[in-house]
Amino acid sequence: MKLLKKSLAVVAFNFMVIFPLAQYIDLVSNDFHVKQTMDMETLPDSKTLIFSILFCMICEDFTFHLCHKFLHQRWVYPYIHKIHHTHIITVGIAAEYTHPVEFLIGNTLPFMVGPILLGSRMHYFTFMCWAIVRLGETIDGHCGYEFSWSPYRLVPFSASSQYHAFHHSHNIGNYSSFFTFWDTIYGTNKVYF
């Protein structure tokens, strides 16, 4: 119960202080212009929406893999990433239970790479859909259950809850979020398989 209360407090701080601060810095650096389009006339069709989200998934997964691997370096892990790993048995709240520095470089940065690259070619509606997909996937990956009906299992090469639970229980490998192919390419999931 104590860890749950602490987890809720840290997650609230990250989402109510750190994330808005990062958004404000992004707005200031862009002269208070939002990169995404917002008009009703340019709402994306279903094909554009799906391809934009798929592009964001691939960008996020690659960036997350590299950042996550960095956070496991001996000189970084005990000071930043160890907080996230206090949840050895994963639960949904553990997905966002991170040190504020990790929240920026390990969660927010990978989440924003796709939208930054797409810029004005991405509608704000697509951005919000992407946010829902990303948060849903990380909660699903940390929930501790392997739901056969999870929509994330329909994605080819998807990383499952069991895949990420292995990472938390053994504290090794399986650094990717959405897919398993970056771990396979870099050989960081050999112990799991």
N, C-alpha and C positions, 0 to 999 in steps of 0.2 A: 504494500500500500504506500509505503514511504517513497519507493522508487517511482511509482505511478504519479504521485503528487509532484515530485521533482521533475519528472518527464513532462508533465503538463505545463509546469512553469517555464521550463526551458523552451519548449515548442511555442508557447505563447509569446515569449520574448523574441524568439527568432522571427515569427510571422508578424508581430505587431511593432517591432523596432528595427530589426536588421533588414528584413525584406523591404519595407517602405523606404528605409535609408538608401538601400541599393537602387531602388527605383528613382528616388529623388536625385541621386548622383547621376544616373543615366539621363534623366530629363535635363539636368543642368548642362551636362556635356553635349546635349543635342539642342541647346537653346529652347528648351521647353516644347519641343515638337515630338509628338509620338510617331514612331516610324511606321506603324501599321496604319492601313487605311481604315476608315470607320464609317463611310457612307453606305447607305442602304443599297445604292445602285450597284456597288461592287461586291455584294455578298457572294462568297464562293459557291460554285456548284459542288455537288457531292464528290466528283472526281478530283477537283482542285483541293477540297478539304482533306480528302484521304491522302493524297500525295504530299501535301504540306505537312500533315501530321506524321506520315511515314518518314519524311525527310528530317523532321525534328527528332523523331525517335532514334534514327541512325546517328545524327550529330550528338544528341544527348548521351547515347550509349557509349560512343567512342570517347567523348570528353570525360564522362563519368568514370569510365574504366581507367583512364590515365590519372585523373585526380584521386580516385579511390586507391589506386596502387601507390601513388605518392603519399597519401595519408597513412599507409601501412609501413612507411620507412621508419627505421628504428629511432631516428632523431626527431620524428614528427608524432608518431603514434601515441606515446604516453602522455603527451601534452594536449593533443587535440582529438584524435579519433577514438581514443580509449573510452571516452564518454559514451559514444554511440554503442560500443561493444559491451557496456555494462549489462545490456540485454543479451544474455547468452542464448536464451530461448526467446525467439522473436515474437513480438506482439505488434499490432498495428501502429501504436504510438511510437515504437522504436524507429520507425521509418524516418521521422523528423526530429528525433531526440539527438541533437548534435551540438557540439561546441559552436558558438557563433562564427568563428573563423571557418570551420568546416561547412557550416550552413552556406556561407558565401562561396567558397571555392569548390566545395564538393557537391552542393545541391543547386544553388542558384546559378552559378556559372554554366554548368552543363545544361541546365534547363533553358537558359537564354541563348545558347549558341545558335540553334536553328532559327529562332525568330530574328536574331541579329543578322544572320546571313540572308534570310529572306527579305528583311526590311519592309519596304512598302509593297512588296509582292504578296505580303501576308495580311489578311484582313484581321481586325481585332477579334471578330467572332471566332476565327480559326485559332487565334492565340488563346482565347478562353477555353476552347475545346481541347487544345493541346495541354493546358494547365490541368484540366480534369483528367485527361488520359494519364498524364505523368503522375499526379498525386494518387490516382487509383492504382496504378501499377506498383508504386513504391509501398503503398499500404498492403496491397495483395501480396507482394514479395516478402513483407515482414509479418504477415498475419499469423504465421505458424501453422496454417492449414493448406493442404493441397486440394483446392477446389477444382474438380474435373470440369465444371461448367464455367470456369473463369474465362472471360473473353480474351484475356492475355495469353491463354494456352492455344488460341487459334493462330497466333502469330508464329510463323516459321522460326525455328531456332530460339524460341523464347526461353528466358530464364524463369524457373518456377520458384514457388515458395520454398520447396525442398532444396533447390539449388542454392538459394541465398541463406537458408537456415544452416546449411553445411558451413558456409562462410562464417557465420556467427558462432557456431559450436566448436569449430576447429581453428578459427581465426587465421585462415590461409586460403589463398586463391579465390576464384569465383568473384572477380571484382566488377563485372559488368552489371548493368541494370536490366535492360529489356531483352537482350540477346545473349547467346552463349558463344557466338563466333569470335568475338575479340579475345575472350579467354582461351579459346582453342588456338587462335592464331599466335598469341603470345605464350601459350603453354602454361597458363595459370590455373587451369582446371584439371590437370592430370591427376592430382591426388583425389579429386572428387570422383572421376571416372575410374 
